[in-house]
Amino acid sequence: MQLANIISGDDDGEDDINQLFLHVDISKPGQKESLHFLYGLYPDALRIHSISMRPKLETSGFLVVPTKYNGPVFQDLDEGMRDALHSYIQERGTNENLFPFPQAWLYVKDNRNLMCWFRAVGTLIKERKQASDA
């Protein structure tokens, strides 16, 4: 399913992640450039925001800000072209079914970061308490 308009999140105060923005590069061996997609991934839809040609990441080692014409705004493309590009990325496994994996990964990452922070704070408090007791 394609998303025609951006869906705003619920205002019920939940901390659930209901949208993710992903950068995806698709390239072929031997080519110096890749297709760079920026899209919004939602629990029930996927929306391409932009597509451009960029140097391969392995060639440059980092994401390069393009200095040449990137092509038209994605929403200005013919509907048939937009549908073809959606099909192209869906054939490669990028669709709304992907949403639960990065969502779960972000929850795990946030939890690990929180645990590391608690550990660092606990160590600092313990060290200061020991220093003041001595």
C-alpha positions in Angstrom: 0.0 0.0 0.0 1.2 3.5 -0.8 0.6 6.4 1.4 -0.8 9.4 -0.4 -0.5 11.9 2.5 1.6 12.0 5.7 -0.4 10.5 8.6 0.0 12.5 11.8 0.6 10.5 15.0 -2.0 9.9 17.7 -2.2 12.6 20.4 -3.0 10.1 23.1 0.4 10.6 24.7 1.8 7.1 23.8 5.5 6.8 23.1 4.9 4.4 20.3 7.0 4.9 17.1 4.4 5.2 14.4 6.7 6.4 11.5 10.3 5.9 10.5 12.3 7.8 7.9 14.8 5.6 6.1 17.6 6.3 3.7 18.1 3.3 1.3 20.8 3.0 -1.4 20.2 0.5 -4.2 23.2 -0.2 -6.4 24.7 -2.7 -8.8 28.2 -4.1 -8.8 30.5 -2.2 -11.1 28.4 1.0 -11.1 29.7 4.1 -9.5 26.3 5.6 -8.6 23.4 4.2 -6.7 19.7 5.1 -6.4 19.2 6.9 -3.1 15.6 6.7 -1.7 14.3 8.6 1.3 11.1 7.2 2.4 8.6 7.2 5.3 7.8 3.8 6.7 4.5 3.4 8.6 2.9 0.3 10.2 0.6 0.0 7.2 2.2 1.9 4.4 5.3 3.2 2.7 5.8 6.6 1.1 8.7 7.6 -1.0 9.7 11.2 -0.3 12.6 11.5 -2.7 14.8 9.6 -5.1 18.2 10.7 -6.5 21.3 9.4 -8.1 24.4 9.5 -5.7 27.9 8.2 -5.6 27.9 4.7 -4.0 28.5 4.8 -0.3 31.4 2.3 -0.6 33.1 4.6 -3.1 32.9 7.8 -1.0 32.8 6.2 2.5 30.0 8.6 3.6 26.8 10.0 2.4 27.5 12.7 -0.1 25.3 15.8 -0.5 24.5 15.9 -4.2 25.9 18.9 -6.1 24.1 18.2 -9.4 20.5 18.1 -10.4 18.6 15.5 -8.3 15.6 15.1 -10.6 12.1 16.2 -10.1 10.2 16.3 -6.8 8.9 12.7 -6.3 5.2 13.8 -6.0 5.5 15.8 -9.3 6.4 12.6 -11.2 3.7 10.9 -13.3 1.6 8.5 -11.3 2.8 5.5 -13.5 6.4 6.4 -12.7 5.7 6.7 -9.0 3.9 3.3 -9.0 6.8 1.7 -10.9 9.3 3.1 -8.3 7.2 1.8 -5.5 7.0 -1.6 -7.2 10.8 -1.5 -7.7 11.6 -1.2 -4.0 8.8 -3.5 -2.9 10.3 -6.3 -5.1 13.5 -5.8 -3.1 11.7 -6.4 0.2 11.1 -2.9 1.2 7.4 -2.5 2.2 5.2 -1.9 5.3 6.0 -5.4 6.5 9.5 -4.2 7.3 8.2 -1.7 9.9 8.2 -4.0 13.1 11.9 -4.8 12.7 13.4 -1.3 12.9 10.8 -0.3 15.4 11.8 -3.1 17.7 15.5 -2.4 17.1 15.0 1.2 18.1 13.3 0.2 21.4 16.2 -2.2 22.2 18.7 0.5 21.3 16.9 3.1 23.5 16.7 0.6 26.4 20.5 -0.2 26.1 21.4 3.5 26.0 19.2 4.0 29.1 20.9 1.1 31.0 24.3 2.5 30.1 23.3 5.9 31.4 22.0 4.5 34.7 25.3 2.5 35.1 27.3 5.7 34.4 25.3 7.7 36.9 25.5 5.0 39.5 29.2 4.7 39.1 29.7 8.5 39.4 27.5 8.6 42.6 29.3 5.6 44.1 32.7 7.1 43.4 31.8 10.5 44.9 30.3 8.9 47.9 33.5 6.8 48.5 35.6 9.9 48.0 33.6 11.9 50.6 33.7 8.9 53.1 37.5 8.7 52.9 
